[in-house]
């Protein structure tokens, strides 16, 4: 019950800024760019990905790592490949703070045949040992249906970090069933997996 209340507060807290940047004590950055509805050029909306913001904030607070979250619609999807303001700021934060890993959180639909999917541009954006350790932490917490790079190989955030820095980066797609407040115990498994991984590998 405590987790449910905390994650709900972090997800729904009203913040007027376009971005949240949280300084950390350990060299990991957790990002989330699809936290809001975004107006497309054709007048339709790309819906936000619920609880990517809450999960990112929760894990950052519990582990003491860095956080960079997009909250406002700037008219640009920051996970597309245009090098926008969000990605410029992200690369600067990485360099200024000697970040070693970026974890970019996204949300997938319930119909996807995975619990989580790791996007690494077909295996080139992250050290294989680090990747294996990340997968192990998810499996320890009961998240077993894990896919790689199919269909989500990593978007503009992954690409920008890979091309402009020398650090590891992974996009994590989280199935909607693990981002449901009515089933918060499943969401807590995601958070526990990420916390375990960070605590074991970056502290």
Secondary structure, DSSP 8 states (H G I E B T S, - for coil): -HHHHHHHHHHH----SSEEEE--SEEEEEEE--SS-EE-TTS-EE---TTHHHHHHHHHHHHTEEEEEE-S--SS-TTSSS--HHHHHHHHHHHHHT--EEEEEEEE-TTSS-SEEEE-TTTTSS-HHHHHHHHHHHHHTT---EEESSS----HHHHHHHHH-SSEEEEEEEEGGGS-GGGHHHHHHHHHHHHHHHHHH--
